[in-house]
Every structure is written in C-alpha cells, then in structure tokens.
Amino acid sequence: MILDRIPINMNEVSEIVKDIDDSPRKEEIELYLKKFMKTKPDHAKKIKEEIEALDSIKIKRDHIVKIVDLLPADSSDLNKIFTDVSLNEEEINKILEIIKNSK
C-alpha cells in the first residue's frame, strides 16, 4: 500500500533496492542504477543537504532530486530543470558551486 509519494534520487533508490529479495526485476533495477547514477551516496546526500540549506522557496524537492541525479554543469543545464520557475544568477551560481564542491 502506498502511504506517501515523495520524489527520491537514484542513490536513495539504490538503498531501498538493497532490502529487496533477489529477483530478475531487482537485477534490472540495479543495472539501470549502475548505468545512470553519477554520484556516490555520500556526495548525493551532501549535495541534497546543502541545496536544502539554501532555504529557497523556488527550489522544490523535485528540483533537488533532479539536480542530484543529473548534476548540471552550467546554468543552461540547470535552467532545464527549473522549467516552472526562474532562478536569478546568484541562486544559479550557489547551486552550481555546491555541485562543483561536492566532487
């Protein structure tokens, strides 16, 4: 039964998948995660926490998940994530700096 629907990044999914019994479906999920995960769990957690610490009302949990999963390298990549709001240059630079410092 679904109790709550919240977006989670791929690193959080990989932690959940570890608790699932072995099955062909689990193997498919693990292969997908291995192929597309760009960060290690500790880096993902650090990025997530630092972006949340910015305490901006423009940045929603959905945005943070996409940032952690995609790791945008420049402002044009970041603006593709924020299609519903527009960030000012200072906010963009702060987020990009967080991503750069976490590597």
RAZI-V248550 format. One record per helix or strand of 2 or more residues. SS is the DSSP state (H for helix, E for strand). FROM is the first residue (numbers start at 1). TO is the last residue. If there is no record, write none. Layout:
ss:from:to
SS:FROM:TO
SS:FROM:TO
This chain:
ss:from:to
H:10:18
H:24:36
H:41:53
H:61:70
H:75:81
H:89:102
